[in-house]
Amino acid sequence: MTDSNVRRLVLKDKEVVLIGTAHVSKKSAEEVAEVIEQEKPDSVCVELCESRYKTVMDENKWKNTDIFSIIKQRKAMLLLVNLILSSYQKRLARQFGIQPGQEMIQGIKSAEKVGANLCLADRDIQTTMLRIWRNVSLWGKIKLLYQVLLSLLIDEDITEEEIEKMKTQDMLSATLDELAASFPQFKTVLVDERDRYLAQKIKEAPGKKVVAVLGAAHVPGVIQQIEKDHDLKELSYIPPTSQAVKAVGWSIPILILLLIVSTFSVDRQAGMDQIISWVLWTGLLSAIATSLSMAHPLSILVAFVVSPLSTLNPVLASGWFAGLMEAYIRKPSVRDFENLAEDISTFKGFWRNKVTHVLLVVVLANLGSSLGAVIGGAEVIRRFLNTFM
């Protein structure tokens, strides 16, 4: 193993060995096995949370997934983004003929082999995604969705030598600097916060010697943060929707309703025109967007019918109803869940798999509905002004 991939730290009476890895590199998995075998640590920390650990260790996990619960719990967008983000890594892993995260799996196996305690050191992935979603602006969310969708369409080969270069300090610093410039909020949550979380978990791992298997991007940050104390509860806190956002969310539909009622009281026909415009813009754009996912006609109809009402209630979304209808009519089979890991590595498979297909129905129906609310709202305001001016 090259010295640049392994860092050795001493914390009072504890020795910590950090292994910087590339998540789709054969050499990384081999190096992990070599170091753990040589060091025979008391604990092995891996960059996994409980849910990701179950995913890599339980091949049947997806078979037991309830797509209806995902939609009802409002996790469709998060799951879709997670799947798209992982698709690029899976394409690289397929290119090199290895499992994604093989070095983490190797760390788990090697820990068991030498009798070391296994520590799942990473923050829960859902917590990370929710902290990103709650802490970025609308424009930031649009950029995030654009980037993850773009990553799904790009299919280019990368040599393993290039992946190994990603583990050098200079390349890593340049990558993080570029990320920080484009998406400073994302870097804070994806890298900086998790550096602190990982550092604390590694420091708390039992025993005198600890080996930590980390993605190369986290090694510099962990080294910087490991001497400090960090509050894991604070880092796991999911900020609630602010009162200001809630107020805006309710004030807009209330304003739309007030404008329609005011117009209706003066000019009945103009008020009816406002209602028709609202129904058509919200309903049609939600239905059109839903149809782009090749949804069932009944799901498209549900999106059209529900959207004019759901856009007036911030706690509802037309995509949930359209997605539930789609899942009921075209319920994902066990085979869809079994093939999910493979299907998301290609654009065609992503669109064809019933799991991701249902998620796309939810997301696209909501996007169309939101766009319809903007245009429909503008039309309601225009007719109100024409009536009273």
Steps between C-alpha positions, in 0.01 A plus 500: 500500500621849420574723798276773360194277548568419867531748784598404852384713795554481875219621730618480860505123558332409168658435161287574195582378149305676224473333158397735218320308228328545165154347522526309170865398502621138513828616649319673785326177603829311487674768705228492766543125546878537516503774766243336728683169478830666588370731775251261665310794660255488788240682289439559130295806403338510158340795321150351516183581692253238620276519193791483253652213697174305464495579130847357433456202734137403435440400139128467570458849645340647186257207476340613824470867402147641517470756220164618643663587833776692324245719323284549810804596709597762237833331429451450125718797400775407747507140384504603134791740556689233695451249221614744231806600705598135538446414133826664387701306758326178396591559134865540599482189718353304210777628274763354735304185581465564874226575751439865594654559840707183481761653730234550769381141461863390523540704818199322654632155402853574615374632836318172555805302390734660754234515772478880507198700611310647202400867523255658253648849506299699246190713552170361375464574127140620541612750764769630265258538208235670714757744644599588142137540389398713798804727492525599134307757303255420223770582243740264680243221482452560129877480444520180704224333299661615177837356600367163609288465186801595289708232672239246396535594133882512490659164427874538456785262580753584769822306537592345831819708493282813497307368799826440686599861425181612676662378823793742482482808716542751218223355286275469802551861607428622148180295486375629834590857411297471180208347690512773764495770231196353323302360792632632833193376689541149361866477597421609855244222549648229279863536604570739790224384735567135428873556561410611853255212546751242374779644714290476817385144426858389428620663821226324698568157349608253772857374534855628485539462124238600242508463121258726313403434136396833347445652160807707412297822507449467876856423613633861515188622682501216750868566579416865558196430718595191699673692780180696565178390670183493290135464599358209300141592595547848361651363178204259466238768558260554210387864498123536474338713236528860618191691610568757228494230231181355647342845506589561136378152409156575641480870411533442125198266463301720739584801283394313185168408660442856622569641153256256342228575758554876463483482123197270512313747725541776241498314169362146508634416153849628579499294820399189304778573252748511790381163629517344153850639443620366834354154438632476146853628569560293813315191379628494143866569582499236774335253260744582220801464728362170632454372146871565433574214742283272282250469784174308478206710368325471837807642676505789254129559565561498876776759458262722300212470748701536821746772398257800510415410861842382622664824384270685739608282794873499591472165681378322186663426165349364182805279447419295810156412368621437145788290633273293723269435207795401280636268772155343540456439126861411421619372834875434496575129511771318694692485174495881471655533845753225424605674178498852647875518560569398140220698335597836650841475331340574161259772391269246331498275804434793732191590298383139456532368856161531674656622826675799345209541259258560789744743661524691171120523485497656847778750427385604151136539607610729783728704274223547242256596772741757645560655159126508437445677833748772402340561160146452626564735791632766263186461290276538807683821594476634144123449483460654847689812391299523180180487701590765756703738284 
